[in-house]
Amino acid sequence: LYQKWVKAMGVLNPSATPSKEMRLDLYEMMVKDIKKVDKRFKKTAKEIILETKELTAESRQGG
């Protein structure tokens, strides 16, 4: 499962700048997979995207 995401994350490589739709599909796929594994997982794909944006912004500032 993790490897599936890592492969998909190649799609998310910022230098590749994929389309937003592609990105959303990927996050939704990840959310579905996580929900299958962990029934307590309540986040939506949009929440994850926002968190990811915040994390990447933080890492850029920290770097």
C-alpha positions in Angstrom: 0.0 0.0 0.0 2.7 2.4 1.0 4.7 1.6 -2.1 1.6 2.3 -4.2 1.5 5.8 -2.7 5.2 6.4 -3.1 4.9 5.5 -6.8 1.9 7.9 -7.0 4.0 10.5 -5.2 6.3 10.6 -8.1 3.3 12.1 -9.8 3.2 14.6 -7.0 6.8 15.7 -7.5 6.5 19.5 -7.4 9.1 19.9 -10.1 6.8 17.9 -12.4 3.9 20.2 -11.5 1.0 17.8 -12.3 -2.6 19.0 -12.8 -4.6 19.7 -9.7 -7.2 17.1 -10.7 -4.6 14.4 -10.9 -3.4 15.4 -7.4 -6.9 15.3 -6.0 -7.6 11.9 -7.5 -4.4 10.7 -5.9 -5.3 12.0 -2.4 -8.8 10.6 -2.7 -7.3 7.2 -3.6 -5.0 7.5 -0.5 -7.9 8.4 1.8 -9.9 5.4 0.5 -7.0 3.1 1.1 -6.4 4.5 4.6 -10.1 4.2 5.5 -9.9 0.5 4.4 -7.0 0.0 6.8 -8.1 2.2 9.6 -11.8 2.7 10.2 -11.1 5.5 12.7 -9.6 7.7 9.9 -12.0 10.6 9.4 -10.1 13.1 7.3 -11.1 14.0 3.8 -8.8 14.3 0.8 -9.1 18.1 1.0 -8.0 18.2 4.6 -4.9 16.1 3.7 -4.1 18.4 0.8 -4.3 21.5 3.1 -2.0 19.7 5.7 0.4 18.7 3.0 0.5 22.3 1.7 1.2 23.6 5.2 4.0 21.0 5.7 5.7 21.8 2.4 5.5 25.5 3.3 7.0 24.8 6.7 9.8 22.7 5.2 10.6 25.4 2.7 10.9 28.0 5.4 12.9 25.7 7.6 15.3 24.8 4.8 
